[in-house]
Amino acid sequence: MAGLAAAWRLSEPDGERPEVTVYQRGWRLGGKGASSRGPNGRIEEHGLHVWLGFYDNAFRLLRACYEELDRAETDPACPIGRWRDAFAPASAVGLGRTGDATSPFWVARFPENGLLPGGAFGAAELTTTDFLERGLALLGRFGGSLEPAAAPSPRATLSASPVHPAPLRGAARPGAELLQGMRVGVRAVAGGGAAARRSAELLELLNTMLRGIVADRLTVRGYGAVDHLDLREWLRSHGASSEALASPIMQGHYDLSFAYENGDPARPRFPAGLALHLTMRMFLDYKGAMFWKMRAGMGDVVFAPLYQALRRRGVRFRFFHRLDRLRPASDGRSIGAVELGRQVGVRGGEYEPLVRIRGLPVFPARPDLGQLDAGEELLGHDLESHGCAWPDAGRVTLEAGRDYDALVLAVSVGMVPHTCAELLAVDERWRAMVERVATVGTQAFQVWLRADERSLGWRAPAATVTGCGEPFDTYGSLSQTLGFEDWPAGERPLTAGSFCATLPEAELGEGVDPAAAVRASAERFLDRNGPGLWPEAAAAEGGFRWDLLCGGRGRGRDRFRSQHWRANVDPSDRYVQNLPGSGSYRLPADGSGFDNLWLAGDWIDNGLNAGCVEGATLGGLQAANAVEGRRLDERTSGDYRPQEASVHA
C-alpha cells in the first residue's frame, strides 16, 4: 500500500508528471493486504482486514481513486462502482475472555455518526475535555448495548444487567473531584452482572488514562514521552486495578495490534503513548463507524481499483521483478544502481494481472500461464516467497541517471536486511532500525459454512471479536463478501469467517512446516473453541461439526483441507510491531541518508507508527511529498493533494 500511495501522489495530474514505474515481485499487488480468488471464486486473504474509522488518509486516497475511475461510466457492469459500494460500517465489537472457551461472548455496538472517513479532518489532537465528554457519551452507549452474542452454553451462566450511566452535564474541565467520583462509580457498578462489569472496566480504563495523561502532562510533552513503557505497566502506575488490566477490553488492544513479543501470548508489549493515541483515535475520533468492513476482498476493493486508476494515469507496472540489491554509488551519497531478478518472461512485455469474477476485476490465486514463458511446473513455486527456488529468467540492473532520478523503497522492513545489506554496512541508523523495529509472524485461517450465523447460534449482529482463545484470538465475520464469490448453487455457503493471531517464534523450530503447523492448530482450535463461538456448530459427541464446511470432501477433520490457511512468515509478510522503546529507531521518509532514496511503509517514522493500512498510506504519501521537496515536519491535519504540505498523522 505504501508503494501504491507514493505512486498515486507522484502521478497526480498537477502539471508535469514524472514517469513512475512500480516493480512488483510476483503477479499481484497488495503486500500484506493482498487477496486473491481461489476455488469457487472464494476470497482468500493474508489475514483478517478491517479499516478503522479514523483512517482518513487511506480512505481519502481510495475515495479519490473511485471518483477518478468512475466505474459507473467506464465499467457499468462492475458491481462495485463507488467507494460506498466497497465498504460497509461495522459497529459491533465482540468481547470474550482469552483462554476460557466456556465464557460467553458479549457484543457492544458503538454509535455511528454522520461523518465520512476521509472527509473533513477534525482536530489534530483531542483535548482532555474532549476526551472526557466523548468518553462518557461512549460509555453510556456501550453499557446499554452490551448483550450476549450466543445462546447460553450448558457450561456457562449468563447474567445480563446493562448499565446506563447518567450523562455528565456542565463539566467544562475535569477536576480532582470529578475524577475521584468516576473512580467511586467504577466500584458501584462492578457487581451488577457481565454487562455492568464490562462497563465498569471501560469506565475505569478511561478514567485511568485521563488521570495519567493529566499527571504526566502528556498534552504538553506528547504521548511519546511514555512510549518506553508498556501500556499495562503505565496504567498500573496510575492506579488501574488488576481486574481492569485483565479485562477483555484491554486484551483487545494487544490482540488487534499483534502486540506480543516474538509472537508469545505470555509476553504482551505495547507502548503506552502509541496505545493512548490509538485509543483516542479509535474510540473517540472515528468517522461514520468505529470499523468499516470491505464488501469483497482487499485485493478486489483496494488494490485492483488502484491498479486500474494508476494504469490510466500512465504509471507502468513491472510484475515478476524481485528486488535483490540497492547498490550505493562510489561517492556513498546516493544509490547508484538497483539490481532485480526477472522471475519469468512475460509474452508481449506487459502482464495483465486481473480477471473477472461475477463482473468484478480481481487478482487470481495463481499467475496466468497464458501470458508467461513458463509451463505448469511454475505453479509449484511461490513467486511471492523470499525463499522461492524457481530459476530467474534474467537479471535487470537499473542505473541512476539513465533509468531513474528518484527511488522509493516500499518493501517491508523485514526485507531490508536482504535487499539493503550495503546500506546497513555503512550506516548505524539502518542497523539500529533493523535490530530494534521488530516484526512478528502471523497465522490465519478462513472457513465457509453451510448455515447462517443465526442458525449457528450467534444472536448478535455480525462482529469483529477478540478474546476467542488461543492460538487464534481474533475473529471477524466475512459473510458480507459471499455475494461476490462464485460458488455453485448447491454448495453456496451462508457464513464466512476469518481467524488470526501472532505465530509464536517458539513454534517455528528447525524442520517445522509453518503452513502445516497452522493447519493443525486451526483444526484443534475449531474443535475446542468453535462451539463457544457458534453453539449450534457443536457435534453431539463433542467438538466441531465438520460437516458444516463447504467445499470439503471426506469425513471429520479431513474436510478442513478444503478451507484456507496461511503462515505469514516470509520477511515481507511479517507484521511490523512497535514495541516499547523502539519508535525512536524508525527512519523518516526523507531520512535514508542517500540523496535519491526515500522510504515508504508502515515501518518508517510517519507520525502514526502502527502496523496498519493507514500507517502504510501515510508512509507512501510522505515519501512522495519528500520526493517533491515537501516539508515533513508539519504533521498536523492536512491533505496529500498538491497544494498541501503535510498529511494527517
C-alpha positions, 0 to 999 in steps of 0.5 A: 500500500505504501508503494501504491500511495507514493505512486498515486501522489507522484502521478497526480495530474498537477502539471508535469508528471514524472514517469513512475514505474512500480516493480512488483515481485510476483503477479499481484499487488497488495503486500500484506493486504493482498487477496486473491480468488481461489476455488469457487471464486472464494476470497482468500486473504493474508489475514483478517482486514478491517479499516478503522474509522479514523483512517482518513488518509487511506480512505481519502486516497481510495475515495479519490481513486473511485471518483477518478475511475468512475466505474459507473461510466467506464465499467457499468457492469462492475458491481462495485462502482463507488467507494460506498459500494466497497465498504460497509460500517461495522459497529459491533465489537465482540468481547470474550475472555482469552483462554476460557472457551466456556465464557460467553461472548458479549457484543457492544455496538458503538454509535455511528455518526454522520461523518465520512472517513476521509472527509473533513479532518477534525482536530489534530489532537483531542483535548482532555475535555474532549476526551472526557465528554466523548468518553462518557457519551461512549460509555453510556452507549456501550453499557446499554448495548452490551448483550450476549452474542450466543445462546447460553452454553450448558457450561456457562451462566449468563447474567445480563444487567446493562448499565446506563450511566447518567450523562455528565452535564456542565463539566467544562474541565475535569477536576480532582473531584470529578475524577475521584467520583468516576473512580467511586462509580467504577466500584458501584457498578462492578457487581451488577452482572457481565454487562455492568462489569464490562462497563465498569472496566471501560469506565475505569480504563478511561478514567485511568488514562485521563488521570495519567495523561493529566499527571504526566502532562502528556498534552504538553510533552506528547504521548511519546514521552511514555512510549518506553513503557508498556501500556499495562505497566503505565496504567498500573502506575496510575492506579488501574486495578488488576481486574481492569488490566485483565479485562477483555477490553484491554486484551483487545488492544494487544490482540488487534495490534499483534502486540506480543513479543516474538509472537508469545501470548505470555509476553504482551508489549505495547507502548503506552503513548502509541496505545493512548493515541490509538485509543483516542483515535479509535474510540473517540475520533472515528468517522461514520463507524468505529470499523468499516468492513470491505464488501469483497476482498482487499485485493478486489476493493483496494488494490485492483481499483488502484491498479486500474486508476494508476494504469490510466494515469500512465504509471507502468507496472513491472510484475515478476521483478524481485528486488535483490540489491540497492547498490550505493554509488562510489561517492556513498551519497546516493544509490547508484544502481538497483539490481532485480531478478526477472522471475519469468518472461512475460509474452508481449512485455506487459502482464495483465494481472486481473480477471473477472469474477461475477463482473468484478476485476480481481487478482487470481490465486495463481499467475496466468500461464497464458501470458508467461514463458513458463509451463505448469511446473511454475505453479509449484513455486511461490513467486511471492516467497523470499525463499522461492527456488524457481530459476530467474529468467534474467537479471535487470540492473537499473542505473541512476541517471539513465533509468531513474532520478528518484527511488522509493523503497516500499518493501517491508522492513523485514526485507531490508536486511536482504535487499539493503545489506550495503546500506546497513554496512555503512550506516548505524541508523539502518542497523539500529532500525533493523535490530530494534523495529521488530516484526512478528509472524502471523497465522490465519485461517478462513472457513465457509459454512453451510448455515447462517450465523443465526442458525449457528447460534450467534444472536448478535449482529455480525462482529469483529471479536477478540478474546476467542482463545488461543492460538487464534484470538481474533475473529471477524465475520466475512459473510458480507463478501459471499455475494461476490464469490462464485460458488455453485448453487448447491454448495453456496455457503451462508457464513464466512469467517476469518481467524488470526493471531501472532505465530509464536517464534517458539513454534517455528523450530528447525524442520517445522512446516509453518503452513502445516503447523497452522493447519493443525492448530486451526483444526484443534482450535475449531474443535475446542473453541468453535462451539463457544463461538457458534453453539449450534456448530457443536457435534453431539459427541463433542467438538466441531461439526465438520460437516458444516464446511463447504467445499470439503470432501471426506469425513471429520477433520479431513474436510478442513483441507478444503478451507484456507490457511496461511503462515505469514512468515516470509520477511515481507509478510511479517507484521511490523510491531512497535514495541516499547522503546523502539519508535525512536529507531524508525527512519523518516521518509526523507531520512535514508541518508542517500540523496535519491532514496526515500522510504515508504511503509508502515515501518518508517517514522510517519507520525502514526507508527502502527502496523496498519493500512493507514500507517502504510498510506501515510508512509507512501504519501510522505515519501512522495511529498519528500520526493517533491521537496515537501516539508515533513515536519508539519504533521498536523491535519492536512491533505496529500493533494498538491497544494498541501504540505503535510498529511494527517498523522 
